[in-house]
Amino acid sequence: MRKILQLIIIILGLTSCSNQEVDGIWMSYNNYIIDTDSAYYSGNEGIIIDFDKQTISYIQNDSIVPINIDFKKSKLFVKNDTTNVEFKVYEKDSIEIDFDINIMHVFRPLNLNHKLSINENQISSFLTKSDFFISNYFDENNGKINIEFSDRPYFIDVMFKEQNKKNALINKSWEDEGYWYVKEIKQNFFLVFALDQTADQNIYQIISLDDSKMKLKQLQEAEFGNAKITELKTSL
């Protein structure tokens, strides 16, 4: 989050093409590279803009930065700072912002009509009580990857003494370790995980949860996986 906020505070002068007003909470995912011949910084999807409260945040933690939004000029202003970022609105269903890191952040409105009467502890309990198998056509283990959602901290976060620690995802098929975490937004829950340290993040909205099954809505799935996950079932 710190790196993203630093980017927001130092970026100037992007090109705008619209002054449409939008509302609700939007999140960036399925971003794309602007110049494939130049270096780029990946893994920064999950930036959240609340157009109603005029704040910007990041899915991995709870830090919130207040902003001012000028729809006539299509600009976002960081409060108590001279920095401004211009944005483009496309038919009120996507917004593009170039944070000057060779990645176009594509924001889409979140559907927050899937409120669940549960909490993060209940979700963690479900995920950590069983191994799961997900499809992956690159994997040699009969097209399935065996993963464990561990309750211990992700080792890289521990190594670098990160304040907002993710949980470890044990990839038993690859003998590797990724991470996972859950984000709550207005009683809607989102599951994010990566299969190893270099894999892209998979982002899902949790639609329902019972003792044996978690139903998911795909927002972003890593291209190499092509799993099209719609649910996680326990082995119990």
C-alpha contacts under 8 A as a table, 3 or more apart, distances in Angstrom:
res1	aa1	res2	aa2	distance
1	M	4	I	5.14
1	M	5	L	6.15
1	M	57	S	7.61
1	M	58	Y	5.89
1	M	60	Q	7.33
1	M	61	N	7.21
1	M	63	S	7.62
2	R	5	L	5.20
2	R	6	Q	6.15
3	K	6	Q	5.09
3	K	7	L	6.27
4	I	7	L	5.07
4	I	8	I	6.30
4	I	44	N	7.75
5	L	8	I	4.97
5	L	9	I	6.20
6	Q	9	I	5.13
6	Q	10	I	6.34
7	L	10	I	5.38
7	L	11	I	6.02
7	L	99	F	6.65
7	L	100	D	8.00
8	I	11	I	5.70
8	I	78	V	7.65
8	I	83	T	7.54
8	I	84	N	7.98
8	I	85	V	7.42
8	I	99	F	6.99
9	I	78	V	6.90
9	I	81	D	7.40
9	I	83	T	5.61
9	I	84	N	7.84
10	I	83	T	6.47
11	I	83	T	6.71
11	I	84	N	7.15
11	I	85	V	6.71
11	I	99	F	6.65
11	I	100	D	6.97
12	L	83	T	6.43
12	L	84	N	6.04
12	L	85	V	6.15
13	G	84	N	7.46
13	G	85	V	6.71
13	G	86	E	7.10
14	L	85	V	6.51
14	L	86	E	5.45
14	L	87	F	7.71
14	L	98	D	7.14
15	T	86	E	6.38
15	T	87	F	7.47
16	S	73	K	7.88
16	S	74	S	6.45
16	S	86	E	5.67
16	S	87	F	5.62
16	S	88	K	5.39
17	C	74	S	7.92
17	C	87	F	7.86
17	C	88	K	5.65
17	C	89	V	7.55
18	S	73	K	7.89
18	S	74	S	6.40
18	S	87	F	7.92
18	S	88	K	5.68
18	S	89	V	5.80
18	S	90	Y	7.91
19	N	71	F	5.14
19	N	72	K	4.83
19	N	73	K	6.00
19	N	74	S	5.15
19	N	88	K	7.95
19	N	89	V	7.42
20	Q	71	F	6.33
20	Q	72	K	7.45
20	Q	74	S	7.73
20	Q	89	V	6.58
20	Q	92	K	7.42
21	E	71	F	5.64
22	V	51	F	6.99
22	V	92	K	6.52
23	D	50	D	7.64
23	D	51	F	5.04
23	D	52	D	5.74
24	G	50	D	6.00
24	G	51	F	5.52
24	G	52	D	5.75
24	G	109	P	6.85
24	G	110	L	7.76
25	I	48	I	6.98
25	I	49	I	5.78
25	I	50	D	4.37
25	I	51	F	6.13
25	I	52	D	7.47
25	I	109	P	5.85
25	I	110	L	5.95
26	W	48	I	5.69
26	W	49	I	5.28
26	W	50	D	6.41
26	W	51	F	7.77
26	W	107	F	5.73
26	W	108	R	5.14
26	W	109	P	4.16
26	W	110	L	5.50
27	M	46	G	5.77
27	M	47	I	5.56
27	M	48	I	4.41
27	M	49	I	6.38
27	M	106	V	7.95
27	M	107	F	4.98
27	M	108	R	5.59
27	M	109	P	6.52
27	M	110	L	6.74
28	S	31	N	6.96
28	S	45	E	5.47
28	S	46	G	5.11
28	S	47	I	5.36
28	S	48	I	6.64
28	S	105	H	5.81
28	S	106	V	5.07
28	S	107	F	4.01
28	S	108	R	6.34
29	Y	45	E	5.08
29	Y	46	G	5.99
29	Y	105	H	7.14
29	Y	106	V	6.13
29	Y	107	F	6.58
29	Y	108	R	7.73
29	Y	219	L	7.23
29	Y	220	Q	6.28
30	N	45	E	7.45
30	N	105	H	7.98
30	N	106	V	6.82
30	N	219	L	7.96
30	N	220	Q	5.95
31	N	45	E	6.93
31	N	103	I	6.72
31	N	104	M	5.73
31	N	105	H	4.99
31	N	106	V	5.31
32	Y	103	I	5.70
32	Y	104	M	5.41
32	Y	105	H	7.06
32	Y	106	V	7.85
33	I	36	T	6.11
33	I	40	Y	7.25
33	I	102	N	5.98
33	I	103	I	4.63
33	I	104	M	6.19
34	I	102	N	5.26
34	I	103	I	5.56
34	I	104	M	6.13
35	D	38	S	5.58
35	D	102	N	6.37
36	T	39	A	7.62
38	S	102	N	7.51
39	A	102	N	7.15
40	Y	101	I	5.96
40	Y	102	N	5.15
40	Y	103	I	6.51
41	Y	44	N	7.53
41	Y	101	I	6.26
41	Y	102	N	7.23
41	Y	103	I	7.11
42	S	45	E	7.87
42	S	103	I	7.54
42	S	200	D	7.97
43	G	200	D	6.25
43	G	201	Q	6.86
44	N	47	I	7.36
45	E	105	H	7.31
46	G	58	Y	5.89
46	G	59	I	5.11
46	G	60	Q	7.69
47	I	56	I	7.27
47	I	57	S	5.93
47	I	58	Y	4.53
47	I	59	I	6.18
48	I	56	I	5.60
48	I	57	S	5.10
48	I	58	Y	5.61
48	I	59	I	6.76
49	I	54	Q	7.24
49	I	55	T	5.88
49	I	56	I	4.51
49	I	57	S	6.54
50	D	53	K	5.56
50	D	54	Q	5.38
50	D	55	T	5.26
50	D	56	I	6.33
51	F	54	Q	4.78
51	F	55	T	6.94
51	F	69	I	7.67
54	Q	66	P	6.17
54	Q	67	I	5.41
54	Q	68	N	6.03
54	Q	69	I	6.68
55	T	64	I	6.41
55	T	65	V	5.53
55	T	66	P	4.38
55	T	67	I	5.24
55	T	68	N	7.90
56	I	64	I	5.89
56	I	65	V	5.31
56	I	66	P	6.45
56	I	67	I	6.88
57	S	61	N	7.91
57	S	62	D	7.21
57	S	63	S	6.04
57	S	64	I	4.78
57	S	65	V	6.26
58	Y	61	N	6.00
58	Y	62	D	7.19
58	Y	63	S	7.17
58	Y	64	I	7.77
59	I	62	D	7.50
59	I	183	K	6.44
60	Q	164	N	7.44
60	Q	181	Y	7.67
60	Q	183	K	7.30
61	N	164	N	6.19
65	V	78	V	7.64
66	P	78	V	6.60
66	P	79	K	5.92
67	I	76	L	6.56
67	I	77	F	5.38
67	I	78	V	4.50
67	I	79	K	5.02
68	N	76	L	5.81
68	N	77	F	4.91
68	N	78	V	6.39
68	N	79	K	6.36
69	I	74	S	7.44
69	I	75	K	5.92
69	I	76	L	4.69
69	I	77	F	6.24
70	D	73	K	5.60
70	D	74	S	5.65
70	D	75	K	5.20
70	D	76	L	6.45
70	D	77	F	7.93
71	F	74	S	4.58
71	F	75	K	6.59
72	K	75	K	7.99
73	K	86	E	7.82
74	S	86	E	5.59
74	S	87	F	5.56
74	S	88	K	6.94
75	K	84	N	6.36
75	K	85	V	5.49
75	K	86	E	4.23
75	K	87	F	6.06
76	L	84	N	5.47
76	L	85	V	5.07
76	L	86	E	6.12
76	L	87	F	7.49
77	F	81	D	7.59
77	F	82	T	7.41
77	F	83	T	6.04
77	F	84	N	4.43
77	F	85	V	6.52
78	V	81	D	5.56
78	V	82	T	7.19
78	V	83	T	6.03
78	V	84	N	6.51
79	K	82	T	7.94
85	V	97	I	7.82
85	V	99	F	7.98
86	E	97	I	6.99
87	F	95	I	6.70
87	F	96	E	5.91
87	F	97	I	5.09
87	F	98	D	7.84
88	K	95	I	5.40
88	K	96	E	5.25
88	K	97	I	6.75
89	V	92	K	6.01
89	V	93	D	7.66
89	V	94	S	6.06
89	V	95	I	4.53
89	V	96	E	6.75
90	Y	93	D	6.16
90	Y	94	S	5.34
90	Y	95	I	6.08
91	E	94	S	7.04
92	K	95	I	7.56
93	D	108	R	6.04
93	D	109	P	6.69
94	S	106	V	6.52
94	S	107	F	5.45
94	S	108	R	4.80
94	S	109	P	7.29
95	I	106	V	5.67
95	I	107	F	4.90
95	I	108	R	6.58
96	E	104	M	6.45
96	E	105	H	5.59
96	E	106	V	4.67
96	E	107	F	6.21
97	I	104	M	6.01
97	I	105	H	5.25
97	I	106	V	6.70
97	I	107	F	7.98
98	D	101	I	7.43
98	D	102	N	7.50
98	D	103	I	6.64
98	D	104	M	4.99
98	D	105	H	6.20
99	F	102	N	7.67
99	F	103	I	7.27
99	F	104	M	7.30
99	F	105	H	7.54
100	D	103	I	7.26
111	N	114	H	7.42
112	L	115	K	6.82
112	L	185	I	7.85
112	L	186	K	7.27
112	L	188	N	6.06
113	N	188	N	7.67
114	H	187	Q	7.91
114	H	188	N	5.85
114	H	206	I	7.93
114	H	207	I	5.92
114	H	208	S	7.96
115	K	186	K	7.35
115	K	187	Q	4.93
115	K	188	N	4.81
115	K	189	F	7.86
116	L	187	Q	5.95
116	L	188	N	6.29
116	L	189	F	7.73
116	L	207	I	7.91
116	L	208	S	7.10
117	S	187	Q	7.55
118	I	122	Q	6.40
118	I	123	I	7.62
119	N	122	Q	5.49
119	N	123	I	6.62
120	E	123	I	5.04
120	E	124	S	6.09
120	E	182	V	6.90
120	E	184	E	7.73
121	N	124	S	5.03
121	N	125	S	6.05
122	Q	125	S	5.02
122	Q	126	F	6.30
123	I	126	F	5.20
123	I	127	L	6.29
123	I	209	L	7.98
124	S	127	L	5.14
124	S	128	T	5.99
124	S	151	D	7.70
125	S	128	T	5.40
125	S	129	K	6.16
126	F	129	K	5.69
126	F	130	S	7.56
126	F	211	D	7.24
127	L	130	S	6.48
127	L	148	E	8.00
127	L	149	F	5.77
128	T	131	D	7.60
128	T	148	E	6.97
128	T	149	F	5.08
128	T	150	S	5.70
128	T	151	D	6.51
129	K	234	T	7.94
130	S	148	E	7.04
130	S	149	F	7.96
130	S	234	T	5.67
130	S	235	S	6.31
130	S	236	L	7.48
131	D	146	N	6.82
131	D	147	I	5.83
131	D	148	E	4.84
131	D	149	F	7.30
131	D	234	T	6.97
131	D	235	S	7.10
132	F	146	N	5.81
132	F	147	I	5.41
132	F	148	E	6.43
132	F	232	L	6.89
132	F	233	K	6.95
132	F	234	T	6.60
132	F	235	S	7.56
133	F	144	K	5.84
133	F	145	I	5.30
133	F	146	N	4.64
133	F	147	I	6.26
134	I	144	K	5.38
134	I	145	I	5.23
134	I	146	N	6.80
134	I	147	I	7.81
134	I	227	A	6.78
134	I	229	I	7.33
135	S	143	G	5.57
135	S	144	K	4.54
135	S	145	I	6.23
135	S	225	G	7.33
135	S	226	N	7.75
135	S	227	A	4.99
135	S	229	I	7.92
136	N	139	D	5.55
136	N	143	G	5.22
136	N	144	K	5.74
136	N	145	I	6.64
136	N	224	F	7.78
136	N	225	G	4.91
136	N	226	N	6.40
136	N	227	A	5.63
137	Y	140	E	7.87
137	Y	143	G	5.25
137	Y	144	K	7.86
137	Y	225	G	6.76
137	Y	226	N	7.33
137	Y	227	A	7.94
138	F	143	G	7.07
138	F	224	F	7.44
138	F	225	G	7.27
139	D	142	N	7.18
139	D	143	G	5.30
139	D	144	K	6.54
139	D	145	I	6.85
140	E	143	G	5.94
140	E	144	K	7.73
141	N	144	K	5.57
141	N	145	I	6.82
141	N	173	S	7.11
145	I	171	N	7.35
145	I	172	K	7.48
145	I	173	S	5.46
145	I	174	W	7.86
146	N	171	N	6.21
146	N	172	K	5.44
146	N	173	S	5.40
147	I	169	L	6.76
147	I	170	I	5.56
147	I	171	N	4.64
147	I	172	K	5.75
147	I	173	S	7.37
148	E	169	L	5.72
148	E	170	I	4.95
148	E	171	N	6.59
148	E	172	K	7.46
149	F	167	N	7.61
149	F	168	A	6.61
149	F	169	L	4.83
149	F	170	I	6.49
149	F	180	W	7.19
150	S	167	N	6.40
150	S	168	A	5.28
150	S	169	L	5.67
150	S	170	I	6.72
151	D	167	N	5.94
151	D	168	A	6.81
152	R	167	N	5.68
152	R	168	A	5.89
153	P	157	D	7.19
153	P	158	V	6.85
153	P	165	K	6.22
153	P	166	K	5.85
153	P	167	N	4.42
153	P	168	A	5.48
154	Y	157	D	5.55
154	Y	158	V	6.56
154	Y	165	K	6.82
154	Y	166	K	5.47
154	Y	167	N	4.80
154	Y	168	A	4.16
154	Y	169	L	7.60
154	Y	178	G	7.43
154	Y	179	Y	5.93
155	F	158	V	5.03
155	F	159	M	6.06
155	F	168	A	7.11
156	I	159	M	4.89
156	I	160	F	6.21
157	D	160	F	5.35
157	D	161	K	5.73
157	D	162	E	4.94
157	D	163	Q	7.99
157	D	164	N	7.91
157	D	165	K	5.64
157	D	166	K	6.96
158	V	161	K	4.90
158	V	162	E	6.42
158	V	165	K	7.41
159	M	162	E	7.90
162	E	165	K	5.95
166	K	179	Y	6.19
166	K	180	W	5.99
166	K	181	Y	5.61
167	N	179	Y	5.41
167	N	180	W	5.24
167	N	181	Y	6.09
168	A	177	E	6.66
168	A	178	G	5.99
168	A	179	Y	4.45
168	A	180	W	6.26
169	L	177	E	5.61
169	L	178	G	4.79
169	L	179	Y	4.51
169	L	180	W	5.96
169	L	193	F	7.53
169	L	194	A	7.58
169	L	195	L	6.98
169	L	196	D	7.97
170	I	175	E	7.63
170	I	176	D	6.43
170	I	177	E	4.80
170	I	178	G	6.44
170	I	179	Y	7.87
170	I	195	L	7.96
171	N	174	W	5.60
171	N	175	E	5.69
171	N	176	D	5.13
171	N	177	E	5.48
171	N	178	G	7.02
171	N	195	L	6.32
171	N	196	D	7.32
172	K	175	E	4.86
172	K	176	D	6.74
173	S	176	D	7.85
176	D	195	L	7.81
176	D	196	D	6.04
177	E	195	L	6.70
177	E	196	D	5.00
177	E	197	Q	6.76
178	G	193	F	7.32
178	G	194	A	5.20
178	G	195	L	4.72
178	G	196	D	3.74
178	G	197	Q	5.29
179	Y	193	F	5.51
179	Y	194	A	5.49
179	Y	195	L	7.01
179	Y	196	D	7.20
179	Y	197	Q	7.81
180	W	191	L	7.37
180	W	192	V	5.52
180	W	193	F	4.04
180	W	194	A	6.55
181	Y	191	L	6.16
181	Y	192	V	5.52
181	Y	193	F	6.55
182	V	189	F	6.74
182	V	190	F	5.53
182	V	191	L	4.75
182	V	192	V	6.26
183	K	189	F	5.62
183	K	190	F	5.06
183	K	191	L	6.65
183	K	192	V	7.99
184	E	187	Q	5.97
184	E	188	N	5.53
184	E	189	F	4.50
184	E	190	F	6.38
185	I	188	N	5.09
185	I	189	F	6.32
188	N	205	Q	7.63
188	N	206	I	7.40
189	F	205	Q	6.01
189	F	206	I	5.51
190	F	203	I	7.01
190	F	204	Y	5.56
190	F	205	Q	4.36
190	F	206	I	5.63
191	L	203	I	5.94
191	L	204	Y	5.21
191	L	205	Q	6.23
191	L	206	I	6.75
192	V	201	Q	6.50
192	V	202	N	5.52
192	V	203	I	4.62
192	V	204	Y	6.42
193	F	201	Q	5.62
193	F	202	N	5.36
193	F	203	I	6.91
194	A	197	Q	7.26
194	A	199	A	5.72
194	A	200	D	6.10
194	A	201	Q	4.82
194	A	202	N	6.10
195	L	199	A	5.99
196	D	199	A	5.41
199	A	222	A	7.54
200	D	222	A	5.54
201	Q	220	Q	7.46
201	Q	221	E	7.11
201	Q	222	A	6.44
202	N	219	L	7.82
202	N	220	Q	5.34
202	N	221	E	4.57
202	N	222	A	5.80
203	I	218	Q	6.57
203	I	219	L	5.45
203	I	220	Q	4.84
203	I	221	E	6.40
204	Y	216	L	5.93
204	Y	217	K	5.38
204	Y	218	Q	4.67
204	Y	219	L	5.28
204	Y	220	Q	6.79
205	Q	216	L	5.62
205	Q	217	K	5.02
205	Q	218	Q	6.59
205	Q	219	L	7.05
206	I	209	L	7.56
206	I	214	M	7.01
206	I	215	K	6.04
206	I	216	L	4.71
206	I	217	K	6.40
207	I	214	M	7.55
207	I	215	K	5.36
207	I	216	L	5.38
207	I	217	K	6.54
208	S	214	M	5.84
208	S	215	K	5.19
208	S	216	L	7.35
209	L	212	S	7.87
209	L	213	K	5.92
209	L	214	M	4.49
209	L	215	K	6.40
210	D	213	K	5.54
210	D	214	M	6.58
212	S	233	K	5.72
212	S	234	T	5.32
212	S	235	S	7.94
212	S	236	L	7.10
213	K	231	E	6.76
213	K	232	L	5.69
213	K	233	K	4.50
213	K	234	T	6.41
214	M	231	E	5.35
214	M	232	L	5.13
214	M	233	K	6.51
215	K	230	T	5.94
215	K	231	E	4.29
215	K	232	L	6.63
216	L	229	I	7.23
216	L	230	T	4.83
216	L	231	E	5.21
216	L	232	L	7.80
217	K	230	T	6.13
218	Q	221	E	6.81
218	Q	228	K	7.28
218	Q	229	I	6.99
218	Q	230	T	6.93
221	E	225	G	7.26
221	E	226	N	7.05
221	E	227	A	7.59
221	E	228	K	7.27
222	A	225	G	5.58
222	A	226	N	6.86
223	E	226	N	5.53
229	I	232	L	7.74
